[in-house]
Amino acid sequence: MPYTRRRLLARAARVSGAAVAASALPPAAALARPLGPTIEVEPWPPITLPDPPLREADYFRVADEAVRRLDRTWVEEERAYSAGGRVIDVIYNAALLTIHAVAAERGYDGPSRNDARARLIAERLCESPPFFSGTTLPNPDTMFHTPGWLGDLGTLNSPMDKAIDPKVAEGLTAAWRARAVLALGPQLEARIAGAVDSVARGPFFRYPYVRLNQINWNAELYACAATLTGNGELLIDDYRRHMRRFIAGVHRPLVRGGARNLSPSYRFQYQTTWADSGKNVDSAEYANITLHFISWYEQALRAGMRPLPPADMRLLRAWTARVQFGYWMHNGMLSWDSGLGFKRWMKAKTWAYALQGPLAIASSPRFWLNPKQGAWAKYVFDRGLWQFAIRCEPLAPRHLPSVHLYDVGREYQGTGSRRIYVARMGANAVRAIVRGLGEMDAEPPPPFYSFDADIGRLSVSTRRYSAAIVADGGVLPYGGIDLARLYDSQGVPVGGVGGRPPASFGVILRRPGRSRVLATQASPTGAELTLARSPHGRVTRTRRYPSDPDAGPFTQLEAVGRVARGAGAVAVRHRFTPEYIESTWTVTRGRRRLLAEALFPSWGGTAAKVVAVLAGGETLELPGAGAVNAAAVRYFHLAGPRGGYVLVLEGGGRASARRVARQAAAPRPGPTLAVAMPGATLRARIAPALGADRAEEIARLLGA
C-alpha cells in the first residue's frame, strides 16, 4: 500500500510520541523541522513487580506507571484527558477517574492520586455532552439510547456504545465513594447518583434488553446504581433475570436460527443471532469480558436477591472453570483464539479488558469448582500486570507500550488505542485493590488444559510452556492437528502465535515435483483431534454441559490427530508433560512416492537463529552452515532474541533452515527448521530454553 500524506503524518505522530492528533500536525514537508520545544521529563525508576502475590502497594505501582505515562494527555482547559481518538475520550477519562478516586479513597500518596483532576473529571462526565438525556442526536446509531453517555466529550455528534456507560458509572461510583476526601459537594454527589441511576433504569439497560449475550454491561450498571442510591431493586430483579436467561440461552438458542450462548463444551459463542457464524469458533476475549457479571453476585445477595437455583450454579461453575483453564496461560497472557479475527485478536486494549475475567474469578468463591481456583486466578491476573510492566520497562518517559501484541495487526490501531490500553491496565490494578486481591494469597497453578472435542481445540499451559492446537480453525488464520503456537514461561512466543507453513509446526507431504499434497497445520479438510489420555480418560466426543468439564489440572495428557488427502495421510501423537512436549508423526504415503518433511518454526525475525549442536559438542548455525544430517545432531536450539526452545529428534534425515516471509498471523518469523522424513516416523521433544547454557541443561532433560 502506498504511503499517503495521511499515513505519513500518522506514522510521524506515532514515532515522535506527539500528543496532538494527526490532523493538527504540520504539512509533510515540514516534518523534518522540530514540532515544538523539547519537553524534558524527569525519568522515574523502571517499574518492577515481585512474584505473585501482589499486594496493594504493588497494584498502586502499576497504576502509578499508567498515570505517569498518560499525564501528558491532560488538557487543563478541557478539564479532562485527551484520548487521541474518536469515541473513546469518555471511557478513557472514566478509567483514569477510577484510578484517581480509588487512590484518594485509600489515602494513597503517589502519582495515582490527583484529587483536583478527579473532581474535574467527575463534573465533566455529568455535563451534557457527554451525558445525554434528550430525544434525538444529530446521527443516532444502532446503540443510541437515552439517557446515556456519548463516546466523545465535547460534541453531540458522537456514537454511543453499551460498553461506555458501565465504565463511566464505575468511575463516578469510585469518585462518590471517595466523596468526602475529594470534597465533591452535595450537588455533584446528587448529580452523579442521578445520572448513573437514570441510565441503569433506562430501557436500553433494563431487562429484557441485552446486546447479544453480554449481560456484564447491564450488571455493572445495576451494581453502581445500587451503591449510589442504596436501592438494590435492579440487582434483586433485573440482574437475576438476566443471569437466568443467559443460562436458558445455554440450553437452547433464544432466537430462531441463532446459536446458544455456550457450546456444549462451554466455548463462548459471540454471534448468538446466527448459528453458523464463523465468529462462534470461539471468543476468548468476550468470554472473559462477559464472565465479569459474576462479580456482583454477592452484592446482589446482600441486597436481597434470591440465590440462583443449584443447577444454574453448577453450570456457571463449570463455565468459570472452562474460562480459567481454556483461555489463560500461566504467564498472564490469553490462550487466544477469536472468531472475530484481527478485529480483536492480539489487541492489547482487548487483552486488558479480558483481564477482568481472572479478576472476577479470583474474587468470586461461589463460582469455584476447585477451592484453589481463587489463588490460581489471582496468580494469572498478577502475571498479567507483570506482562504490562515488562512492556513499559524499556520505554522512555512519555512513551507508551505497543498495543499490537507480538506485532500482530499493526494496521488496525493508533494513538487512542495505545492510551486506552494503558489506562485500562492502570484501572485493572485499582480494581484488584477494590476487590480485595491485595490481601489474597496467590499460588502458581498446576499444569492445566482445556479441550473442545467438537472443533478439536486443545489449550495446554504449565509453568514452563504454553501451547494450543485447533484442528478446525474455521475463520482463524491457522488450524490443524499440530501446535498452533508455543510460548515460554515468560509469555514469549518462541514457536509463533498462529502461522501457516512454513511459519508453523507440522508435517508437509509433497510430490517429487514439490507440489503439496497436504499439510497438518494449514486448516486442512477433515482434520481430527481427540484426547487419548486425560483426567477424564479417552475423549473422542463432546460431553454436553458436564458439571466436570474437560478443563482443569492434569497429570497425564495425550492428544492424537490425523489428516488425510488422496493417497497421503499423517497421524500425530502429542504427549504433554509439565516440562516438555513430545510429538510423534507417522506418515502414510500410499502407492505414490511422496516426500515428507517436518517443520519447526522460530520467532524473532532476523535476530532468530537455528543452531545444531553435534554429538561432539561442535555447533553449526543454520542456514549458513547448509544442511546437516539430523542423526548427527544431538539437539537443535531455535533461539530468538528473547527466548527459544530446544528440539531433540529421533528418526529424522536431512535438516536445513529456511528464511520465512512475514505473515499477518506470523509477523516476526525467524528461520524454520525443515527435517526430511525418509522413514515413516519422526519423534520430537520440545521445551523452551533461553540462552545456550539453558539449552544445554534442557537438552539433557530431554534425553539428548
Residue, then its C-alpha position, 0 to 999 in steps of 0.5 A: m500500500p502506498y504511503t499517503r500524506r495521511r499515513l505519513l503524518a500518522r506514522a510521524a505522530r506515532v514515532s515522535g510520541a506527539a500528543v496532538a492528533a494527526s490532523a493538527l500536525p504540520p504539512a509533510a514537508a515540514l516534518a523534518r523541522p522540530l514540532g515544538p520545544t523539547i519537553e524534558v521529563e524527569p525519568w522515574p525508576p523502571i517499574t518492577l513487580p515481585d512474584p505473585p502475590l501482589r499486594e496493594a502497594d504493588y497494584f498502586r505501582v502499576a497504576d502509578e506507571a499508567v498515570r505517569r505515562l498518560d499525564r501528558t494527555w491532560v488538557e487543563e482547559e478541557r478539564a479532562y484527558s485527551a484520548g487521541g481518538r474518536v469515541i473513546d475520550v469518555i471511557y478513557n477519562a472514566a478509567l483514569l477517574t477510577i484510578h484517581a478516586v480509588a487512590a484518594e479513597r485509600g489515602y494513597d500518596g503517589p502519582s495515582r492520586n490527583d484529587a483536583r483532576a478527579r473532581l474535574i473529571a467527575e463534573r465533566l462526565c455529568e455535563s451534557p455532552p457527554f451525558f445525554s438525556g434528550t430525544t434525538l442526536p444529530n446521527p443516532d446509531t444502532m446503540f443510541h439510547t437515552p439517557g446515556w453517555l456519548g463516546d466523545l466529550g465535547t460534541l453531540n455528534s458522537p456514537m454511543d456504545k453499551a460498553i461506555d456507560p458501565k465504565v463511566a458509572e464505575g468511575l463516578t461510583a469510585a469518585w462518590r465513594a471517595r466523596a468526602v476526601l475529594a470534597l465533591g459537594p452535595q450537588l455533584e454527589a446528587r448529580i452523579a447518583g442521578a445520572v448513573d441511576s437514570v441510565a441503569r433504569g433506562p430501557f436500553f439497560r433494563y431487562p429484557y434488553v441485552r446486546l447479544n449475550q453480554i449481560n456484564w454491561n447491564a450488571e455493572l450498571y445495576a451494581c453502581a446504581a445500587t451503591l449510589t442510591g442504596n436501592g438494590e431493586l435492579l440487582i434483586d430483579d433485573y440482574r437475576r433475570h438476566m443471569r437466568r436467561f443467559i443460562a436458558g440461552v445455554h440450553r437452547p438458542l433464544v432466537r430462531g436460527g441463532a446459536r446458544n450462548l455456550s457450546p456444549s463444551y462451554r466455548f463462548q459463542y459471540q454471534t448468538t443471532w446466527a448459528d453458523s457464524g464463523k465468529n462462534v469458533d470461539s471468543a476468548e476475549y468476550a468470554n472473559i469480558t462477559l464472565h465479569f457479571i459474576s462479580w456482583y453476585e454477592q452484592a446482589l445477595r446482600a441486597g436481597m436477591r434470591p440465590l440462583p437455583p443449584a443447577d444454574m450454579r453448577l453450570l456457571r461453575a463449570w463455565t468459570a472453570r472452562v474460562q480459567f483453564g481454556y483461555w489463560m496461560h500461566n504467564g498472564m497472557l490469553s490462550w487466544d483464539s477469536g472468531l472475530g479475527f484481527k478485529r480483536w485478536m492480539k489487541a492489547k486494549t482487548w487483552a486488558y479488558a479480558l483481564q477482568g475475567p481472572l479478576a472476577i474469578a479470583s474474587s468470586p468463591r461461589f463460582w469455584l469448582n476447585p477451592k484453589q481456583g481463587a489463588w490460581a486466578k489471582y496468580v494469572f491476573d498478577r502475571g498479567l500486570w507483570q506482562f504490562a510492566i515488562r512492556c513499559e520497562p524499556l520505554a522512555p518517559r512519555h512513551l507508551p507500550s505497543v498495543h499490537l501484541y507480538d506485532v500482530g495487526r499493526e494496521y488496525q490501531g493508533t494513538g487512542s488505542r495505545r492510551i486506552y490500553v494503558a489506562r485500562m491496565g492502570a484501572n485493572a490494578v485499582r480494581a484488584i485493590v477494590r476487590g480485595l486481591g491485595e490481601m489474597d494469597a496467590e499460588p502458581p497453578p498446576p499444569f492445566y488444559s482445556f479441550d473442545a472435542d467438537i472443533g478439536r481445540l486443545s489449550v495446554s499451559t504449565r509453568r514452563y510452556s504454553a501451547a494450543i492446537v485447533a484442528d478446525g480453525g474455521v475463520l482463524p488464520y491457522g488450524g490443524i492437528d499440530l501446535a498452533r503456537l508455543y510460548d515460554s514461561q515468560g509469555v514469549p512466543v518462541g514457536g509463533v502465535g498462529g502461522r501457516p507453513p512454513a511459519s508453523f509446526g507440522v508435517i508437509l507431504r509433497r510430490p517429487g515435483r514439490s507440489r503439496v499434497l497436504a499439510t497438518q497445520a494449514s486448516p486442512t479438510g477433515a482434520e481430527l483431534t481427540l484426547a487419548r489420555s486425560p483426567h477424564g480418560r479417552v475423549t473422542r466426543t463432546r460431553r454436553y454441559p458436564s458439571d466436570p468439564d474437560a478443563g482443569p489440572f492434569t497429570q497425564l495428557e495425550a492428544v492424537g490427530r490425523v489428516a488425510r488427502g488422496a493417497g497421503a495421510v499423517a497421524v500425530r501423537h502429542r504427549f504433554t508433560p509439565e516440562y516438555i512436549e513430545s510429538t510423534w508423526t507417522v506418515t502414510r504415503g500410499r502407492r505414490r512416492l511422496l516426500a515428507e518433511a517436518l517443520f519447526p518454526s522460530w520467532g524473532g525475525t532476523a535476530a532468530k537463529v537455528v543452531a545444531v549442536l553435534a554429538g561432539g559438542e561442535t555447533l553449526e548455525l543454520p542456514g549458513a552452515g547448509a544442511v546437516n544430517a539430523a542423526a548427527v545432531r544431538y539437539f537443535h536450539l531455535a533461539g530468538p532474541r528473547g527466548g527459544y526452545v530446544l528440539v531433540l529428534e529421533g528418526g529424522g534425515r536431512a535438516s536445513a533452515r529456511r528464511v520465512a516471509r512475514q505473515a499477518a498471523a506470523p509477523r516476526p518469523g525467524p528461520t524454520l527448521a525443515v527435517a526430511m522424513p525418509g522413514a515413516t516416523l519422526r519423534a520430537r521433544i520440545a521445551p523452551a530454553l533461553g540462552a545456550d547454557r539453558a539449552e544445554e541443561i534442557a537438552r539433557l532433560l530431554g534425553a539428548 
